[in-house]
Amino acid sequence: MAQTVQLAIGTTTAQSSDIVIAAGATAVVGIYADTGSKLDGTALAYLYQKTPGAPNLLEVLDSTNPSVEVKGANTVYVQRILAGAAFGVFSE
């Protein structure tokens, strides 16, 4: 899977596009800072799994846990929480 920006860098609350992972595949989903910057302590995002009902919280992403490997088949998305420093969401 090629590296893809799922949510552009920003500081406001926002939701990424859906990340669809095929059966048997894995993907890394994570948060990133501007080029030359580091994620700071205000970076906070939630990784959710889509379901037929309410979404399942899979992981909390922050400066100490910036990425996670997700196994397919799965459809997930990331919710960025209001942050003091800009960051975005990627998958690969």
Secondary structure, DSSP 4 states (H G I P E B T S, - for coil): ---EEEEEEESS-EEPPPEEE-TT-EEEEEEEESTT----TT-EEEEEE--SSSPEEEEEEETTB-EEEEESSEEEEEEE---SS-EEEEE-
